[in-house]
Amino acid sequence: MRSVAYDHFYAYDELTDTLRTWAEEAPALCALESIGKSYEGRDIWLVTVTNSETGAHVDKPGFLIEANIHSMEWTGCTAALHLIHRLLVGHSKDDVVTRALDTRVFYVIPRLNPDGAERGLEERRFIRSSVRPYPREDLEDGLRVEDLDGDGRVLDMRIEDPNGAWRPHPDERELLVRRETGRSTGCSPKGASRTTTGSRSRSRPRSKGSI
């Protein structure tokens, strides 16, 4: 069984090759499938680990492990690979592992964010999340902050909210300060709720909220 490398972080190609090798080496315990494509077209791999001879994975209680959700969390990917390897080599040798795979299933996604992880490994700079452009080129339905009255300003509106975290300053009513007790004020951006079909409605106050 191919071992896990702990002296470096896996790039996408090495990760993919390792997962495919495990699935080939232990087909009764390990299955590999893509659950989707990333923004840049990479497969998002799901590894299903269970003893298929004791029943189908869909009929067993399951554990879901997701790793490398943020771009730079490569150690999470390594931990997920360690878990998969530990389960595969431990079956039939370790009583706890054997019982776990005979009666349970482990769904492991070693790298949920392959694009961000790859970009971070290549450029060695901080990338928090995905490489998908933001704001997105294709607008989605929802509230879009905009200048409603054409005065060149986009402001927030105050809404009295008993669950909010702020209240007007007793001397400077235009300022908000942290509340202690009593009523407070929330803040909501002014804008219009739009859909991709072009329909529009003015923004509505939040039922609960704060700045």
N, C-alpha and C positions, 0 to 999 in steps of 0.2 A: 504494500500500500504506500503510495507516494506520501512523503512526510510534508509538514508545513514548514516553510522557511520563516525564521524569526529575525533574520539579519537585514531584512529590507521589506518595504511595503510592495504589495503586488500591483503591477500595472494591469490594465484590463485584459490584455492577451494572455498573460501568465495566469491570471485568475481563471479565465475561461478554460484554458488548457488543463489546469489542475482539477476543476470541477468535472470536466468531461472524462478525465482519467479516472477519477474516483467512481463515476457512474459506470464506467467500463469494467473496473476492477471488482466492484461489488454490486452487480445488478440486482441481486435479491434484497439489498439493503438500501440502495441509493438510486434515486431517479432525478434527472435534471431536465428542467423545462424553462422556457422564457415566458414570463408573465406580461411582457410588453416591451416596447422600444422607448429609449430615452429620446430627448430632444435632438441629439446628434446621431441617433440611429443605432445606439448600442443596445444589446439585449440586457434586460434586467433578469438575472438568473434566480430561480427558485430551486432549492435542493430539498427533496422530500426524503427523509431518512426514517425507515421503519423496516421491520422484518415482514416482507410481503408474503412469506409462507404461513404466517399466523393470521392473515386477514388483510383486507384492503385498507389503505390508509384512511379512506373516507368513513370507515366504520369504527375508527379508534379515536379516543380523546387526543387532542393535538396541542402542541406548543408552537407558537409563532415567534421567530427571532428575526428582527430586522437590524441591519448594521449599516454603517457608513451612510447614514441619512444626510448628514452635512458633508460638504466636500472634503474637509480635512480630517475627518474621523477615520483614518486608515487603520488605527489600532482596533476599532470595532470590527472591521472586516477581518483582521487577523484573528481576533477572538472568535468570530463566527466560524472561520476555517478550522481553528483549533477544536471547537466543539464538534464539527462534522467529523473530523479525523478521529477524535477520541471515541465517538460513537461507533464508527466503522471498525476500528481496530479492537475495540473492547467487546464487541458482540461475540458471544460464545467463550470469552475468556474472563470477563468480569461479570459477576452475577447481577450487579445492579444495572449495568448497561444492557445486559441481555434481557432482563425483565422489562426494562424501559422500552426497548425496541420491539419486544414481542407484544407488548400491550399498549403502546403509545406511538404517536407519530410526531416527528419534529419537522416543521416547515422553516427552513432557514433561507433568508435572503441576505447573502453576504455583503452585497453592495447595492443599496437602493438608489444611489446617486452616482452612476458610473461616469457621467460627463464631468461633474464637478471634481470628482476624485482624480480623474485622469488629467484634467487641466491643472489641478494643484500639484500633482506629481511632476508634470512636465515643466511648469513655470516656477515652482517652489515659492509661491506667494500665497497669501491668505485669500481664500475664496470661501465665503460662508456657505453658500447654497448652490443652486443650479446655475448653469451658464445661460439659461434662457433669458433673452432680453426683457428688461422691465423698465418702464411700463411695456406691456406686451403690445406687439404690433396689431394683433387682432383684438379689438376691444370686446369685453364680455359684458353681459347684462349686469346691472347694478348701479349703485350711486356713483356718479362722476362729479367730482368737485368742479364748479365752474362759476363764472361771474354772471349772476342771474340778472342784475339790473344794468349791466353795461357801464359801470362807473370805474372799471379798471381794477377793482379790488375783489378778492375772495375772502370773506370773513367767516367767523364762527358765530352761531347764535346761541344765546343762553336759554336754557330750559330748566325751570325749577324742578328738581328731582329729589325726593326724600332719600333716595339711595345713592346720590352722587357724593363725591369726595371733596367738593369745593363749595365755598360760600363767598358772597361779596364782602370785601373789606369794609369794616364799619365806618371808616372815614373817607376812603376812596372807593366809591361804588363801582368804578370801572375795573378795579382790580379784583382778582379772586385769590383767596387764601384757603389753606386747608381747613376743613370744618372740624369742630370738636363735637358738638352735639346739635341737635335740631335740624332744620331744613338745610338743604344745600342746593347747589346749582350744577347742572351738567352742561356740557358743551357739545354741539353737533355741527359739522361742516355744512355750509350752504352749498347746495348743488341740485342736480336733477337726476332722478332715477331713469335710466335709459335702457332700452333693449336693442338688440342688433337689428330689429325691424324699424327702429326709429321712434317708437312710442315713448312718451315722456310724462313724468309726473314730478311735482316738486318734492323736495326732501321732507320727510316727516320726522318729528321728534323721536328720540330713542326712549323706550319705556324705562330703561335703566342705563345709567352711564355717567361718565365723568370725563374730564378732559383727557 
